[in-house]
Amino acid sequence: MMKMYSNIRLIFIHIVLLVILGSAVYSNSLNGKFVWDDHYLVKDNAYIRSFSKIPQLFVTDVKASEGDTYKFYRPLQMLTYSLDYFLWKLDVRGYHLTNILLHILVGLNIYWLISILWNDEILSLLVSALFLVNPLHTEAVSYISGRSDSLSALFILLSLIFYIKALNSKNLYLFLIMLFSYVFALLSRENSLVLPAILLVYHYIFRRKINVRNFTAVLGISVAYIIFRLTSLSYLSPHLHSNTSLLQRIPGFFVALSNYMRLLLLPFNLHMDYSNKVFSFSNPKAIVGTIMLVVLLFYCFRKINKDRLVSFAILWFLVTLLPQSNLYPLNAYMAEHWLYLPSIAFFIILARYLSPIYRNYKTLGMIFIVGLLVFYSYLTIRQNNYWRDPILLNKITIKYAPDSHRAYNDLGCVYDALNMKDQAIASYKKALEINPNSAGVYYNLGNTYASLNKIDQAIASYKKALEINPNYPQAYCNLGNAYTSLNRKKEALASYEKALEISPDYAVAYNNIGNLYLSIDNLDKAIDLYKKAINIDPENPEAYNNLGVAYCNKNEYKQAVESYKKAIKVNPGYAEAHANLARVYYNLQQFDLAIKHCDKAVELGYKVNPELLKFLEPHRRKDR
C-alpha cells in the first residue's frame, strides 16, 4: 500500500514538473501575433465566429469561409478555433495559450505511454521533458496554425494508450475511448491514418497478440475515412495534379531524412519554408539519407530482442514519417513541424541511454540532463522570440531559405499592415522574381496599390492574379472594389457576382454588392444583401454599419440604431459606427446619447461632420 502511494506521489510530482516546464519555455510565445496562415484560418475566418457555423466546419475545407481552399480537412482544428474565438475573440494570447496547453497534454500522454510500455517513471519523465522543451516544436506550438500537429498527436497517443489497455480487457469504455480518440485524430490531421501501422509495430516489437475486434475496428474507421475523403470530400484531395513523378520525389525523402536527423541532433537554423524542391539520387544528402535508413533498420532488427523499446522507437520514427514523406505529393519535401510526432522516437532513444547514466552516476547524470534541458529551453525561448515578431520571423526564413517567395510575400503583408508601402511593394516584387506564377502575391500587390490609390496598377495586379488562378474570389472581390472607386459600377457588380459564383458564402462580396445598391438608392436590395452578409458572418461590423446606413436612409431609425449598436458591440473601436449612431440619436432628439457617441467618434480619431458638432453644442452647454 505504501509503495503504491509512493508511486502515485512520484507520478504527481512528475506531472507537476512537466506542466511547469512546458509552461515556462513557451510563456514568451503568448504575446505573439497572427502570422502566415493564421490570418486565413483564424483572423479573417468567418466560420469560426459563430457556433451556428460548426456543422459547416465538418463538410468544408479549413479555409472555406474565404472561398479559397487549402485542400485540408481538419474540422476539429477549426472547432478549437471556434472555442477560442468564443472565449477570447481575436485576443491572440488566448490562441497561443490553447496551443501551449495542447503541447503540454501531448507531453503528459507521452509520459503515460512510456510508463505503460516500459514501466519506468524516470525514463517516462526524461522522454516527456525532452519532448516538451525541444525547439523543433516551436513551429507546431508558437504558430497558431500549427495546432493540427499537437491535436493529432494527442489523439493518436490516447488511441494507442487505450488500445493497449483494451487488449486483454472486455471493458467497453476502454474500447470506445480508443475508437473516439482515433476519430478525433483523423478529424485533426490526415497523417493520423498511420495509427493502424503503429499498432502493427507495437504488436510486432512487443510480441503482443492482436485483438481482432479492436484492430478491425480501427482498420474499419480508417477505411471509412478514406472512402469519405475520396467520395463526399473528393474535392479536398490535395495536390492530385503534381508536376513531379514518384521517382522524382523519392530522393527528396532521403534528403529530408538526412536533414531531419541533423535537426534532431543539432536543432539550429530553424525556419518555416523548405519549398517543394526536386533532388537527384546523386545528391550527397540523398546518399547520406539512404545510408541512415539502412543503418536504422539494421540496428532496429538487431536490437529487437535485447532492447525492444529502442527498436519500437526506430520503427515509430520511420512509420510516422511516411505520411509526410512527399512520396504522395505534398506542398514541400520536408517541414520542421512534420517531425512533431516522429520526434518522440528520438527522445525515447536519447532518454533510454541517458537514464542508466543518471542511475549509475547520479550527480554526473543530473548535471548532463539538466544541462541538456536548459540548452533546449534556451533555444526554444529564443525561437519563440522570432515567432513574436513577424518581420524578424520572415527575415530569418529568408536568411536560411533565400528562395522562399512565401516569406517575401508574408513580409510584404506585414510591411503593408505597418503602412510601410514602399517596402511592401519591394517585397512582393522580390517574391514574384522567385515565383512569377503566384496569384496570392499579385493579389497582395494589388491591395497595396489600391491603398495608395494607384487603381490602374491595382486592377492590373488583380487581373494577373486571376489569370494565374481563375477561381480566386478575393481577387474578384477586390477587383470589384477597384472598379467601384472608378465609378465603373457595372464592371464592379460583375466582379462581385463572379466572386459569389465561386464562393456562395463569401460575406464580404455580399456586403460590397450591398454598397453598390446603396449608392443607387435601391435600399431594399441593399438591406437584403447586408443581411445575407451578416447571416454568413454574424460578427461583421462593416455589414452592420452599412445596414444601419440603409435603414437610416429609409428613415427607419429604430432598426438603424440596432444595427449601429451591433456594429459597435462587435468592434467597440469602430469610429464611423459611433458617428453614425450619434447622427441618428440627434434625429431622434436623444441628445445625451448623441453627444456620448459623437465624443467617442472624435476620441477614436473620426472626422465628425462639423454641422453635427455645431447642432450638438447648445445641448452640450445646456447639459453642463
Order of alpha helices (4+ residues) and beta strands (2+ residues): alpha-alpha-alpha-alpha-alpha-alpha-alpha-alpha-alpha-alpha-alpha-alpha-alpha-alpha-alpha-alpha-alpha-alpha-alpha-alpha-alpha-alpha-alpha-alpha-alpha-alpha-alpha-alpha-alpha
